[in-house]
Amino acid sequence: MSKAIEQRAIVVVGGGPAGLAAGIAAYEAGQTDVLILERDTQLGGILNQCIHNGFGLHTFKEELTGPEYAARYIQRADELGIERRLGTMVLDISQDRIVTAVSPTEGITQIKAGAVILAMGCRERPRGALATPGYRPAGVYSAGTAQRLVNIEGQLPGREVVILGSGDIGLIMARRMTLEGAHVACVAEIMPYSGGLKRNIVQCLDDFGIPLLLSHTVVDVEGRDRVEAVTIAEVDEHLRPIAGTEVRYPCDTLMLSVGLLPENELSREAGVELSTVTRGPVVDQSLQTSIPGIFACGNVLHVHDLVDFVSQEAAAAGANAARYVAGGSHDAVDSRGVPVSAENGVRYTVPSFVDVDAMDDTLTVRFRVANEYRNRYVSVYLDDERIQHRKKRVMAPGEMEQVTLKKADLAAREGLAKITVMLEEE
C-alpha cells in the first residue's frame, strides 16, 4: 500500500547556507509550513568543513568561521521551529512540484509543495574533466575532499603537495596543508589570472611563500600506485603546453581546484531551463525558474565567491516563494519579462529576465567578468540609453560584481525591450 502524498507549503531542497537562509526568509515572510530536506546528517552544508575565518563580514559585520556562520542560521531555524529532515535524499522533482525523497527512517516519500526552492549547492569539477596524462594513482584529491579529510576526519592527505587550479578552496588548502606541516611546492593555474579572491592569494600564498604559476598546467602525473611526481609546463595563449618549459616536481599528492559545477541533475530532470554559461537555472527577478513555483538560489544557481551573497540571494528566493504560495504567482520565465543581456566582457547576469511590474523598488543584478580588466567602466543600458556608467579599477573572474536597477528607471521607459550590462573602456 503506497503512502499518501504529503502536502507542504514550501519545500527547500538542501540544508546548507542557501537552504537555511531561504527557509528562514520564507517563514518570516508568512509561510510557516516550511520543510528543509538535507541529504547529510547535519545542516550547514560545505560550511561545516570550512574552519577558516572570513565569513560573515557583510552579514554580521564580523569575521566568523564556516561552522560559526552556519550556526547562526541553524539557531534561527531552531528558534522558528522550521522542520528539517536529515539523511534525506531527493530523487525527483516533477513539474507540478511533487518532490520524491528517500531516507532510512521514512523510506520513499512524496511531498506536494506549493513552492520548491532549489538550494543543492555545487560540486567540484573532477579530474576526468581535465584529460590530464598519466595513470590514476592514489594521492590525487579534489581540494574539497582534502579539506574534509584534514578538517573533519583529522587525516593528512600527503606531505609533498602540488595544487592544480587557483580556485578559493585550492588557495585555502595551500595554507591549511602548510600549517599542518606539509610542503606545498606551488599552485599552478592554466589561465593568466587566478580563479580565487585576491585576499586569498595574499593570505594563503604570498604570506607563506607559496608560488602561484599563472599560465601553467600539469602535463604528466608519475606513479602507478601513489603519485611520485608531476610535470608542469607553461601554456600559450591557446592554453597549449609550450615545449621546453617543463619542470618536474617530486610530490606524493596532487590537489585539484579546477572549478565548481552547480548540482543541477534534479533541476534538469524537472525540465528547468539551464544557462549554458553558469550551468544553473535561468531565473527572473524573483529567482523563479522556467517552471512556475520552482525557485533557485545560492551555488546551484551560480557559483558565488562569498557566502554572505549566497544568504542575501537565498533570502530573496525564500521571500518570493512565500509570496508565490500566498497567491502572488506569475507566468514562467519563457513568457515574461525584459531580457538582461551580458555583453562585452560580462559573462552572464543573474537574473536573466526582469518583469518590471513585479519587481521590487530595487533589484540587484549579479555578474562575473570574462577576464582580468583594469580601469574599465561597468555600464547599464536600457535599450540604447545608458543609465549607469561606473568605473572599476580592477575586475577579475574570481570576484562577483553587481549593479542595482531601480524600478522607477525601468518603468519610465515605455516599450523597454532589453537591459544590457557591459564593460566599456571609456
N, C-alpha and C positions, 0 to 999 in steps of 0.2 A: 504494500500500500504506500503510495507516494505521499510525501509531506505536502501540506498546503503551502501555497506561495505566501510568504510574509509581506506585509505592506509597511513601507517606511517612507517618511517624507524625503530625507536626504541620505544617500549612501556615499561615503567617501572611501575611495579605493587607495589605500596607502596611509600609514600612520607615522610618516616622517615629518619634517618641518612643514612641508606644504600641506599635507593632510590634516595635521593638527591645527594649523592656522585657519584653514578653510572650514573645518568643522566648528571651531570656536566662533568664527565670524558668522557662520550660518545660524548657529544657536543664538548668538547675541542679536541677530537681525530678526529674530522672532520665530524661527523654525526649530523648536526644541526637540523634535523627533529626528535626531542625527545619529547615524551609526558609522563608526570607522572600522574598516576591515584591514587588518595588517597581517602579512604572511610570517613575519618574525615573531619571536616570543616576547618582545617588548616594543614599546613605542619609541620614537626618536630617530629611526632610520639610520642613515650613514653618520649622523652626528655622534652616535654613541662611540665610534672609534676615532673621532677627531678630537684628541685630548689636548691639542694645541689651542692657544688663545687667539683672539682676533675676531670672534663672533660677537654680534650684538651692538656694535658701535653705533649703528643707525637706529636700531630698535630700542635699545635700553640705555644708550649713551655711556656704556661701559664695556670693557673687554671681558668676554666670557670664553670658557672652553666650549666645545661642541656639546658635551653632556650637560653642562650648566645651562646653555641656551635651550636645549630640548626640555630640560626640567622645568623651565619657566612655563612653557606651553603645556606640558603634561599636568603640572599643578593646576593651571587654569581649567583644563579639560576636566580634571577631577572635581574642582570646585563647582563646575556647572553640571556635573553628573552625566557627561557625554558617554554613551555606551561605546565600547570598543570590543572587538573580537580578535584576539591574538592567535597566532598559529593558523590563520585562515587564509587560504589561497583562493583568489578569484580566478575562475576558469573561463568565464564568458560574460560579456555584457551585450544584450540584444538592443536593437534599435528602439524598441519600446521600453527600454530601461529595466529589463529583468536581469538581475545580477545573479549568476550562478557561482557558488563558492563551495569549498570543501575544507573540513577541519577534522582532526582526530576525535574531537568530542561530539560535534554536531553531524558528522558525515556530510553528504551533499545537501545543500540548502539553496533555495531560490528566493530572491527578495525583489519585489516590485517597488521601484523607487520613484518618487515624484521628480527627483533630480539626482543625477550622478555626478560626482566630482572626481575626475581622474587626477591622481597625485602619486603615481607609481615611481617617480624619480627617474634615474638614469643608471646605466651600467658602463663599464669600461670597454673600450674597443679591444678585442683580443689580438694575440699575436698572429693568428691566422689571417687577419685582415691586412697584415703588413708584407707578407711574402718575403720574410727575412730568410736568407740562405742558412743552411746548417741543419743539424739534427734537432731533435726535440728532447734535450737532456733536462734533468732536474736542475733547478736553480733559476728558471725563467718565471718571473712573477709579474702580475699586474701590480701597479703601485698600491691600489686599494686593497688587494689581497695581502700584500706585505704589511700594509698599515694595520690590518686586522690581526695578523699574526703577532706583530710586535705589541700593539696597544691593548688587545683583548686577550689573546692566547698566551702572551708572555714568551713568544718564541722569536729568536733572531734568524731571519732567513739566510744570512750569509755574512762573511767577513770582508770580502773584497767585492765592491759593488760598482757596476756601471748602470747609469739610468738613461734610457732612450725616451725622449719626449720631455718637454718642459711644461706640461700642464701643472696646475697648482698642487695636485696630490704628489706628483713626482718631485717637485721642488721641496715640499714639506717633508717628504720621506728622505730626501738627501740629508736634511738637517737631523731628522729623527735617527737615521741609521748612524750618523756621525756621533750623536750624543750617546748611543748605545754601544759605542766602541768599534764600529765597523769603519772601514776606509772607503769613501766614495771617490772614485778616480775622476769622474766627470759626469756631466749631463749633456748629452748630445741631442740636438734639435735640428730636424731636417729643413725647417723653414728659416728664413733670415731674421725671424723675430721669435720671441718667446710666446708660448701659449698661456702663460700664467700672469698673475698680478705682479706689478713692479715691486711692490713691497715684499713679496715672497722671494723674488730674485735677490733683493738686498739682504733680507733677514736670514734666508735659508742657504744661499750660495755664497754671496760676497762676504758675509760675516764669518764664514767657515772656510774661506779659501778654496771653494769647490769651483772648478772652471765650467763655464757654460759655452759649449761649442755650437754656435749657430751655423746653419747650412752644413750640417754633418749628419751622417746616419750610420747605422750598423750594417755592414756588408757581409759579415761572416760570424757565425757562432761556433766555437770549437767545443768538442766534448761529446762523448757518446752517453755516458751515464750521468755526469754532472758537468755543468758549464766549467770550462777551463780557461777560456779567453774569448774576447770578442775583438773584431777588427772594425775600426771606424774610419770612414773616408769622408772627405769633403764632397759636396754636391754642387752642380752648376745651377744656372737659373731655371733649368728644366727639371731639377731635382734628381738628376742622374749622377751617380758617383763619378768622381774625376780620378782617372788612373794615375797612380804615382803618389796619391795623398794618403794612402792607407797607413794607419797606426794601430798596432796590436796592443790590447790592454789585457793582461792576465787578470782573471777575476773568477769568482765562484757563483756570482749572482748577476743576472741581467734583469733590471726592473723596467717595466713598460708603463709610460704615462703618455699615451698617444691618442688621447681623446675620449670623450664620453658620448654615449648614444642614449637618447630618451627611450624609456621602456614602453614601446607603443604596440606590442603584439595584441593586447586586448583592444586597444583603440582601432587598430587595423581590422581585426575580426569583426568589430562592431560596425564597420563601414564608415568610420570617421575619416574625413579628408585630411591627409598629412602633407606638410610642407616638404618639398624636395630639398630645401636648404637646411632647415632645422631638424627635420625628421620628426617633428612634433605636430600636433593638430593645428589646423588653420582655424583661428578664432576671431570673433568680433570684439567690440569694445567691452562687452560683458564677460569675455573669456569663454563664451559659449562656442562649441564646436559646430561642425556642419550638421550635427544631429540635435534637434531641439531637446533641451533638458539635460544634455551632457556637457559638462564644463571641464576645463583643464587648467592646471596651474603648476608652477614650480618646474623642476627639471624634466618632467615628462612633456612639458610644453616647449621649452627651450632651455639649454644648459646655462645656468646662472654662474656669476662669479662670487656673489655674496649671498649668504643665507638670509640676510635682512631683506633683500629684494624678493627672495622666494616668499617670505612671510607676508610682505606687502601685497604681492600679486595674489597669493592664495587667499588672503582676507577679502580681496575684491571678488574673487571667484565664489567664495562662500556666501557673501552678502548677495551677490547676483543670483546664485542658485536659490537662496531663500526667497528672493523677490519672484523668481520664476514659479516656484511652488505656490506662492501666495496669489498667483494669478497674473503676474506681470510678464507673461511669456510672449515671445515673438518668433518669427519665422526662422528657418535655417539660414546659415551663413551664405549659402549659394544664392539666395534670392533677396538679399537685402544689403544695404549699406554702400558706402563710398569706399572703393578700394584704396589701400595705403600702399604706395609703390616705393620700393627700396632701389635707389639708383646711384650711380657714380661713386662707388666706394662703400656704400651701405649694403651689407649682405642680405639682411632681412629686417622686418619690423614685426613686433607683436603689440597690438593686434594687426590683422591683415585687412580688416574691414571696419568701418565706423558707421553706425546708424546714428546720425546726428540727433534725431528726435529722441532717441532712447538713451543717449549718453548723459553722464553727469556734467556738472558745470566745467570740470576739467578732466582731462584724460592723459595719463602717462603712456607714451609710446616708447618702448624699449627696443634697442637695436645693437648690432655689433658691426664693426667695420671690417673690411676685407684684407687690410694690410696695415702696416705702420704708417701713420701720417703725422706730419708736423705743420703747425700753423695753417690749418685748414678751417673752413667755416662749415658748421652744420646748418643747413638751410631747410626750411619747410615751405612748400608751395601748395597753394590751393588753386588747382588748375595751373594757370600761368602766372599767378600773382604770388610773389614771395612775401611771406608774413613773418618769417623768423630767419635770422642770419647771425649766428653766434660763433665767435672764434674760439677754437680749442688749440692749445699749444701742442699737445701730444695726444694721439689716439692710437690704440693698439687692439688687435683682435681678442686679446685675453681679458679686456675690460669692457663691461657693458656700458653703453651710453643711453641717454634718454632725452626726449623732448616732451614738452607739455602742450597739449592742444586745448584751446578754450572753445566751449560750445558756442559762445557768442560770435566768435570769428567764423566758425563753420556755418552757423545758421544764417549769418548775414549774407552769405554768398549763394544766391539763387541758382539752382541747377548745378551744384557742385558735382563734378564728375570724377575727380581724382585728387588725392592727397599724396604729395611726394616728399620723401625725406632723402636728402642727398648731401654730398660733400662738395664744396666749391673752394677754389684757390683764392678767390677774392670776392 
